[in-house]
Amino acid sequence: MRLLILGGTLFLGRHVVDAALARGHDVTTFTRGKTVPPAPPPPGVEALHGDRDGDLGALEGRTWDAVIDTSGYVPRVVDLSAALLAGAVEHYVFVSSISAYADPSRVPITEDDPTAELPADHGEDVAAHYGALKAACERAVEARFPGRALHVRAGLIVGPHDPTGRYTWWVERVARGGEVLAPAPRDQPAQLIDARDLAAWMGDAAQRRVAGTMNATGRPFAFARLLDGAEHVTWVDEAFLLDQGVQPWQDLPLWVAPQTRPGLRGFQQADVTRAFAAGLTTRPLEETARDTLALGGPPRPKAGVEIPPPGLAPEREAALLAAWHAAR
Ligand SMILES: NC(=O)c1ccc[n+]([C@@H]2O[C@H](COP(=O)([O-])OP(=O)(O)OC[C@H]3O[C@@H](n4cnc5c(N)ncnc54)[C@H](OP(=O)(O)O)[C@@H]3O)[C@@H](O)[C@H]2O)c1
């Protein structure tokens, strides 16, 4: 298969490239050339350069069997390349997000749930309207590739080279040892997907011309599994953590404080029946943890924007544990 990747050099796209090469596909990437992967691109990859927002010349006059779009955030911009590629590519895989849903408190979130509405004055502000913009991007792709597109509503993507450092923080925290603070209850759900599993599945789905809309993440598991291998875990009540100003997701990645703030609990319990029926498979969490520890790396800026490092600093964690023990 001749595969075009709109993106391909930061995280998920890198794994899409690797998975496609492993299956013997011809791979072309399209990027601005600003994001330089830590390792040189694998041999055999054709790297085209341009800008999705108005400089698509390098794509003109070319044909591919399929395109996987890992870098679409704004419908106007996505439409530019979708319009250009509609007659040049058979199948389109668009990487959307579980954030596209209007109500992330629903459990489980299914593909038939309504998507978020985009306000008229959204100003293409991706930080403010990420999910609604993703839903609008899906519609832009579908309009150009009716019945020839797969919309992949990805959950939390983790694994080697993850630029966000969220799941990476947990595996590094466990590896550091000592008393680890964890948010109770231990059986609250967590949900994620290894970027390598998502990448391999999208490549196969592109080859098989799978179309439709699918939540794409692993099956939910108990939060305690993130702490596998830790010798000393202290489970701290949700209310105590919130009282102390611990920020869900940011200070304790993957934690949404589901008992007190049910508004986001659907993000950890998406229905993945469709994607698994369409061939998605996931590796054991132990393998993801091991490889993330080996190849995690610090959080990287995205689009030049520094991301605040996720996770509790060691001194803050120690102070919280001391306060928790004193309060009991
Ligand atoms: N992280 C999560 O947990 C999560 C969850 C759900 C969904 N998602 C979605 O998953 C995808 C993550 O992909 P990724 O960032 O890891 O993909 P990637 O393909 O590895 O990296 C993004 C690529 O896009 C290129 N790019 C950015 N702006 C561009 C432009 N204007 N024109 C041309 N190329 C451009 C970048 O290269 P240059 O900078 O060199 O142009 C880079 O190669 C996103 O669509 C995200 O919304 C993520």
The ligand as an ORCA input file, in Angstrom:
! r2SCAN-3c Opt
* xyz 0 1
  N      -2.216     12.602     22.991
  C      -3.406     12.106     23.241
  O      -3.648     11.543     24.308
  C      -4.505     12.207     22.177
  C      -5.778     11.754     22.475
  C      -6.766     11.765     21.474
  C      -6.444     12.220     20.216
  N      -5.208     12.691     19.953
  C      -4.899     13.132     18.595
  O      -3.831     12.321     18.136
  C      -3.039     13.070     17.248
  C      -1.642     13.101     17.829
  O      -0.786     13.130     16.827
  P       0.760     13.490     17.015
  O       0.896     14.943     17.286
  O       1.364     12.532     17.942
  O       1.122     13.174     15.486
  P       2.481     13.246     14.702
  O       2.124     13.021     13.279
  O       3.496     12.352     15.310
  O       2.938     14.744     14.950
  C       2.243     15.859     14.411
  C       2.819     16.131     13.019
  O       2.112     17.129     12.338
  C       3.030     17.973     11.669
  N       2.369     19.263     11.509
  C       1.899     20.063     12.488
  N       1.338     21.161     11.953
  C       1.473     21.044     10.612
  C       1.097     21.876      9.508
  N       0.470     23.049      9.675
  N       1.394     21.445      8.273
  C       2.039     20.271      8.081
  N       2.412     19.450      9.078
  C       2.139     19.841     10.326
  C       4.242     17.996     12.590
  O       5.455     18.278     11.932
  P       5.976     19.811     11.773
  O       5.887     20.435     13.137
  O       7.372     19.623     11.302
  O       5.090     20.432     10.775
  C       4.265     16.539     13.063
  O       4.925     15.702     12.158
  C      -3.650     14.441     17.160
  O      -4.532     14.506     16.068
  C      -4.411     14.555     18.472
  O      -5.484     15.460     18.407
  C      -4.234     12.700     20.905
*
